[in-house]
Amino acid sequence: MQVMRLTVLAIVAFSLAAPVTGQGLPKGPGPARTASLFNFYCLSQLPAIEDVANAAGFGEFAELVGEELQKYQPEVPADELRAWRLRDLGSDFILTSARSKPDAQFKKAIPEFANSKSVACSLVIPTEDADKQLLKEMVGLIGREPDEAWDQGALRVHSWTGKTDKRLVIVHFYAPTIEGQNAIMSATAFVKK
């Protein structure tokens, strides 16, 4: 993982993204509403994982448990994982939150955050709602073009990174390159203890 140098302004944008209330959401379905949902449920809540769960209480969410929840377990199992299904204007989204410790690869790549705690939040977006306009909405939400992009299987990954002395935030947008693959917007905050 390559981490690029960023200004403090970028991290402030990530950690202080304006919360969106039900009245602030775009009225119709589409990329602008999806980006606003991600901002409200993920960006504006991190690094407080409890706030992700509290925000899920504002929507029409059904919490996932058991085998259904385990489908969203990251490669390196999380210490705490929760997920909810949201039906919004005809689309089904999955919201996840996870708390974990940095893995060995991360510790080697970014040793100054090796002892941090990691809190992540993702919004899984159905394929029919995942179009190129979503990337444009993410750029508008974060305030700049991605720092880097690469192909990962059937996904094109766009990545933004922001860092201060105490916090590292990485935002990803996984755009499907083939039909049938879901898009994913995710944010992970690494906070030094």
NORJO-V481729 format. One record per residue. N is the residue number from 1. RES is the residue in one letter. SS is DSSP state (h for helix, s for strand, l for the rest). PSI is psi in whole degrees, 0 to 359 (* if undefined). D_LAST is the distance of its C-alpha to the last C-alpha in Angstrom with 2 decimals. Layout:
# NORJO-V481729
N	RES	SS	PSI	D_LAST
N	RES	SS	PSI	D_LAST
This chain:
# NORJO-V481729
1	M	l	127	22.09
2	Q	l	128	22.81
3	V	l	126	20.38
4	M	l	151	22.37
5	R	l	135	21.61
6	L	l	164	21.40
7	T	l	161	21.62
8	V	h	331	19.17
9	L	h	321	21.87
10	A	h	316	21.21
11	I	h	326	17.59
12	V	h	320	18.92
13	A	h	320	21.60
14	F	h	312	19.30
15	S	h	343	17.01
16	L	l	26	19.98
17	A	l	135	22.65
18	A	l	127	25.32
19	P	l	148	25.54
20	V	l	123	28.90
21	T	l	173	30.87
22	G	h	324	33.86
23	Q	h	334	36.11
24	G	h	350	34.20
25	L	l	142	34.52
26	P	l	143	37.40
27	K	l	323	40.30
28	G	l	164	41.33
29	P	l	159	39.72
30	G	l	182	38.61
31	P	h	321	35.94
32	A	h	318	35.20
33	R	h	319	34.60
34	T	h	315	32.47
35	A	h	323	30.19
36	S	h	321	30.03
37	L	h	315	29.12
38	F	h	316	26.21
39	N	h	312	25.09
40	F	h	311	25.41
41	Y	h	336	23.99
42	C	h	291	21.17
43	L	h	314	20.38
44	S	l	353	20.59
45	Q	l	329	18.47
46	L	l	148	15.26
47	P	l	14	12.36
48	A	l	96	13.68
49	I	h	328	15.30
50	E	h	328	17.37
51	D	h	333	18.92
52	V	h	313	20.25
53	A	h	319	22.09
54	N	h	319	23.31
55	A	h	325	24.58
56	A	h	335	26.41
57	G	l	343	28.29
58	F	l	342	29.94
59	G	l	186	31.72
60	E	l	73	34.16
61	F	s	147	31.68
62	A	s	120	32.42
63	E	s	138	29.49
64	L	s	143	29.91
65	V	l	169	29.83
66	G	h	222	30.96
67	E	h	325	32.33
68	E	h	320	32.11
69	L	h	319	28.32
70	Q	h	340	28.00
71	K	l	341	29.67
72	Y	l	11	26.44
73	Q	l	129	24.22
74	P	l	168	22.55
75	E	l	312	23.71
76	V	l	110	20.66
77	P	l	137	20.72
78	A	l	150	18.00
79	D	l	326	16.49
80	E	s	129	17.68
81	L	s	132	20.40
82	R	s	151	22.63
83	A	s	151	25.46
84	W	s	149	28.27
85	R	s	132	31.64
86	L	s	127	32.75
87	R	s	116	36.37
88	D	s	114	36.68
89	L	l	46	40.07
90	G	l	358	41.37
91	S	s	145	38.34
92	D	s	123	36.01
93	F	s	156	32.32
94	I	s	127	29.48
95	L	s	130	26.05
96	T	s	151	23.19
97	S	s	144	19.55
98	A	s	146	17.26
99	R	s	134	13.86
100	S	s	178	13.19
101	K	s	151	11.46
102	P	l	142	12.55
103	D	l	174	16.05
104	A	h	320	17.73
105	Q	h	316	19.38
106	F	h	315	16.31
107	K	h	321	14.64
108	K	h	320	18.01
109	A	h	325	18.48
110	I	l	71	15.18
111	P	h	333	13.85
112	E	h	345	11.49
113	F	h	19	9.36
114	A	l	328	10.35
115	N	l	20	7.22
116	S	l	169	5.79
117	K	s	149	7.03
118	S	s	130	10.43
119	V	s	129	12.64
120	A	s	153	16.24
121	C	s	138	19.47
122	S	s	151	22.96
123	L	s	116	26.47
124	V	s	127	29.24
125	I	s	131	32.41
126	P	l	148	35.93
127	T	h	316	37.93
128	E	h	343	40.59
129	D	h	356	38.07
130	A	l	97	36.44
131	D	l	178	38.40
132	K	h	337	37.92
133	Q	h	333	37.54
134	L	h	319	34.07
135	L	h	317	32.83
136	K	h	319	34.48
137	E	h	321	32.74
138	M	h	317	29.29
139	V	h	316	30.17
140	G	h	321	31.23
141	L	h	316	28.15
142	I	h	333	25.74
143	G	l	11	28.24
144	R	l	165	28.95
145	E	l	158	30.19
146	P	l	150	27.95
147	D	l	327	26.51
148	E	s	164	28.04
149	A	s	149	29.98
150	W	s	163	31.24
151	D	s	138	33.18
152	Q	s	96	31.65
153	G	l	234	34.48
154	A	l	21	36.03
155	L	s	148	33.33
156	R	s	117	32.82
157	V	s	130	29.10
158	H	s	133	28.13
159	S	s	137	24.66
160	W	s	141	22.85
161	T	s	140	19.62
162	G	s	143	17.79
163	K	s	140	15.04
164	T	l	186	13.57
165	D	l	326	11.41
166	K	l	346	8.20
167	R	s	139	9.75
168	L	s	126	12.32
169	V	s	131	14.89
170	I	s	125	17.78
171	V	s	134	20.84
172	H	s	144	23.75
173	F	s	116	27.26
174	Y	s	106	29.22
175	A	s	130	32.89
176	P	s	141	35.55
177	T	l	352	38.23
178	I	l	153	40.51
179	E	l	143	41.81
180	G	l	350	40.31
181	Q	l	134	36.68
182	N	l	153	34.19
183	A	s	157	32.03
184	I	s	132	28.28
185	M	s	128	25.98
186	S	s	152	22.28
187	A	s	135	18.99
188	T	s	129	15.61
189	A	s	126	12.36
190	F	s	119	9.51
191	V	s	126	6.35
192	K	l	143	3.78
193	K	l	*	0.00
